[in-house]
Amino acid sequence: MQTFKKFIIKELVFTSSIAIIAYILFQTKLSEDYLPVFWLLLGLIAVLTGIMHFSLLQISDKNAAKFSIKFMTFSGVKMMIYLVTITSYVFLYSASAKFFLISFFILYFLYTAFEVFQIVKYLKANKSHK
């Protein structure tokens, strides 16, 4: 549980950094492309990243042999949630879909890199203790 608390703190700092940068950009260079839904998108991706990391920590502690299968399963479910979100937004608000997709993919790649880095770091540290 201590590992998850450390992750949450790192994720909060990461999310806050992204939020500050986004706010500054939306007030200056991207003021014409501002989407209020960006903050919901940021929250969705941050929450799903936290849930997935928590689930993976639980799995790795219980059964390391099934870690890869569970990781792929959780990644697939997360992808489906993202796909439904993207598709719904594009169909409902096609006029602003371009900037929404750009925002989504930037956030997706940032959080994916953050999550993979944290998982690899955890697995390396966990492996050296066994």
N, C-alpha and C positions, 0 to 999 in steps of 0.2 A: 504494500500500500504506500510505503514511503517513496518508492520509485514513481508511482502514479502522481503523487503530490508534487514531486519535482517536475514531472512532465507538465502538469497543469500550470505551474508557475512559469515554466519556459514558454508554454503555449500562450498564456495571457500576455507575457511580454512581447512575443512575436505578433500576436493579434493586435495589441495596442500600437506597436510600431507601424504595422500596415495601416491601421485606422488613422494614425496621425499623418502619415505620408499621403494617404488617399484624401483626407480632409484638406490638406494643403494644396494638393493637385486640383481638387474640385473647386477650391476657392480661387485658383489662379488659372493655370493653363487649360484645364478641362472643365471650366465653368459651363460651357455650352453643351457638354456631353454628360452632365451630372444626371445620374439615375438614383432616385431615393431608394430603390430596391437593392442597391449595392450593399447597404448595411445589413439587410436581411440575408443576402448571399454570403457576406463575410461571416455572419453568425452561423448560418447553416453549415458552411464548410468547417468552421472552427469546432462546432459541436460534434459533427460527424467524425472529425479527426480525433477528438478526445474520446468518443465512444469506442472507436475502432482500436485506439491505443490501449484503452482499459481492457477491452476484450482480449487483445493479443497478449497482454501481460498475464491475464488469468489463464489463458491457454498454455503459454510457455511455462508457467509454474506447474501446471498439472500434467501435461502430456507433450513433451517436446517432439515426439515422433509425429504427432498430428498437426504440428504447428504450420507447416507449409500448406496443407489442405485447408485448414481453418483460415489462414491468412488469405488465400485465394478466394474462399467463400465470402469472407467479410468484404474483400475488395470488390467482388462481383455485386454484392448487395449495395454497397456504396455507389458503385457505378450506375446501377439501375436507378437509385434515388436521384443522382445527378442527371441522368438522362431524362427522367420524368420532369424534373425541374426545368431543364433547358427547353425541352419540347413544349411544355406548357407555356412558358414565358414567350417563346418565339411565336406560337400560335395566337396567344392573347394580345401581345404587344409587338407586332411585326415591325412597326416603325422604329422602335428603339432596340431591336434585336441585335444589331451589329455591335453596339457598345456593350450590351449585356454579355454577349458571347466573348468579346475580348476581355472584359472584366472577369468573367467566370474562369476562363482558361489561365489568365495570369494568377488568380487566386489558387486555382487547382494546382498549377505547377509549383507555386511557392509552398503550399501546404504539403504537397506530395514529397517534395525535397526535404522539408522539415521533418515529416513523419518518418521517412525512410532513414534519415540520419539518426533520429532518436531511437528507432528500432534496432538499427545496426549497432549503435553505441551500447544499448542495453544488452543485446545478445552477446557482444564481445565481452562485456564486463561479467555477464552471467556465466559465460563459458569458462573464463579464467578462474572463477570461484569454485567450479565443480571439479 
